[in-house]
């Protein structure tokens, strides 16, 4: 798998689909790196604000036999109240995801998500301080006069009338080295051809997306139902409104 050991930014991706599929196939070999944001319990004690989802879109392509050829992506969009009037006053950002999935009305499983913590890029502050657009780049592995760092994601946000709207996107987790890791990927291939998995793909599956968003000293949390479409080759998650 294309996984970086060190990065200038502490990066791991928030993606619901891999968590759900690995739960279905009893995969518990997840590993993530990076600096975690405060736990939900810490935020409850410290106080937090509501997060309203505008968009959730996630996916995992697992048709290929080798995990190095699989692919993951995610997009999270939301709105939170803020006391900040300028991004120049926000030193850092962080996102942390989690998810729950009800297999039956009486059996619900919770999943720990991943984190991405990154400092404010002064060059990303636009519009007199009320707009923000930061691209995430993979560091160059080889020195070359013609090489350019590869973009692997983007975070955009704006502040207006005491509200911050943001969009966080990782289109290709493999290229960015942000894939959910597992040493049981081959077991997934076996499960996708089994009768119980084929039956499961015919059902309408719903889960709960949960996201914690940190901007400077402000912490926000939101959750909302999602629709999960699972197939033999790939799975997708979309927000239910």
C-alpha positions, 0 to 999 in steps of 0.5 A: 500500500502507498503509505507514508511513514512521515509527513510535514502535516499530521494526516489520516483520513476520515472515511466511513465506508472502510470502517463499515466494510471492515466491520462486516468482515470482522476486520480489526487490524486498523492502524492510524498515525497522527496527533489525535484531537481531543476526545468527545468526552473531553469536549463535553467537559470543555464545552462544544458547539453544534456542527450541521452537515452540508455534505458527506460523500465517501467511498471505497473501491475494493475490487482489486486483489491487492490492497495497493490497488484499492482506493478510498475517498471522502468529502465532509462539508459542514457549518459551525458557529464561530466567534472568529472574524478572521482566519488570521486568528485561527492557529490550527484546524483538526477533523476527527470522524467516527461512525455507528452502524445498526446491524439489527434494531438491537445491535449497534456497533461504534467505530473509532475514526481517523484524525487530520490535524494541520496548522493554518497556512498564512498563504491560504487566508483570502478575502481580507481574512474571511476566506480560506483555501488550503491544498494538501501536498505530498512531499517530494520523494526524489529531487528533480528540477521537473518534479512538483509535489502532488496534491492529495486534498483540500480544505476550504472555509469561509466566515460570514455573520458568525458562521463558518462553512467548511469543505474537507476533501480527500479524493484519492486516499491511496495516492496520498498515503492515507488509506485505512490499513489492514493486514486482512484485505485478502479476507475482504475478497473472500467475503465479497463472493460469499452468499451472505455478503451478496444478500447484504448488498441488496438491502438498504443500509443506514449508518450514522456519520459523526464528525468533530471539527476544531478551529483554534479554540473552538470545538464543534460536533455533529452527527447525521444518518447516511445511506450506505450502498455496498457492492462486490466491487465498491461501497459508497456513503451519502448523506440522508437529509 
